């Protein structure tokens, strides 16, 4: 969520403009981001609230990649 020059929400909006449906995981340990993260989640973004372990992160990344494969148009 917090990055120099462009915050996480701005980056997400730019990614969505470039490619609709791009899988994104937001993560934050700041409790004041709660309402923003809930709003992003309602828009389809995945949100992981810190702390979480590597297994949780790996599982969620795998799930998003698998979902993205299902949504890709088939060629041929």
Beta strands, then each sheet from edge to edge (+ up, - down):
strand 1: 25-28
strand 2: 46-49
sheet 1: 1+ 2+
end
